[in-house]
């Protein structure tokens, strides 16, 4: 039975041998990855973690016209309200109509965790149907539903028949995986099984771009090759998602986000995946253009385009490098997302004094480990001496950053900007990575960093007035790894 025939996709811990702790050099982690061997030492204490539901939500909550039933206790649903603003802002940046996320929490209680929650789930789906008239309903599972063993798959099939719309189970129970990115795969797996159809016709100029909410920067990037982006999944409707199999090829803004679905699309529907890192930094953008051009039969156009683009950006890039060269940067982001950032700052002449990724996939779906973004990062940026994997453990993070004294940080999540501010370090919040793609994305990144560094003064003042609960003795201790 192929993977897509199974109700659930195997979690990353087993499928990709993913890890959440490592301290060493980037090259050492690459060696472990090539051997698919876990590092010898592991964290002996964990202060916090996150849940796969969050990553599943970044896919499911943002599908235009669909509803989501979160089959969980109310506590699992706590981070939902900000989503409407995010959709509104992203829709504006992409020039499309905004919409409201349509989400219901089934509010499983003690009774359902003992006797089963299918009755409550059915009621929640019926309420979603009555209230929103959705084009599809996602069911996000939870620890409570998983532990009691609710047969969500059977109920989904039954109700899909009754309501005449796809009902899509997403098995993203937090207890199953230490890697919260498993939630992306769970959501994609549900879409691949219940929504994506065989192609009726091929759209030869259409490129699937798997991304988060974000602006429309890939239209100008692809237009140079006479191609157009099919942004997936956030902001797309169910029909667009169903027809992703018609595209000429698939790529992603971050391998951590997209390689599972890109790999299945190639295997199941013959949509070629782009064998190049995402287009961040000059070398990676060159590779990406060449590969997209190759699979769409435009190779000659690509070579001229690359020459012209290098020439076009050179004067401003040289100016930016004069200002930024030698500045020390610490990068704190998801796995491949961080590698993308490292590729960018290298082209701006900066020194990477440390990188922390939130987890690390020892291999990538359907890909040679030597082609991983970690390996590509080492090739363009050189080895990174201070490379760590840490799933946001506060007691570790503060020590990692303080030891390296960066001029600034690039971070993926808002909470890290607050920590950076308290430490007197300016932080570039790279919440939306679309804007940094391509040659123009590199220039924009340079301008943003140059502006950011002007904030150093005010943050130094803030640092003076901030106190942390840690003693000097404690700060000097090494993290305990066993
Ligand atoms: S699904 Fe599990 S891990 Fe996730 S928020 Fe709910 S209880 Fe926590």
Boltz pocket constraint, residues with backbone or C-beta under 6 A from the ligand:
constraints:
  - pocket:
      binder: B
      contacts: [[A, 50], [A, 51], [A, 52], [A, 53], [A, 72], [A, 75], [A, 76], [A, 141], [A, 142], [A, 143], [A, 144], [A, 172], [A, 173], [A, 174], [A, 175]]
      max_distance: 6.0
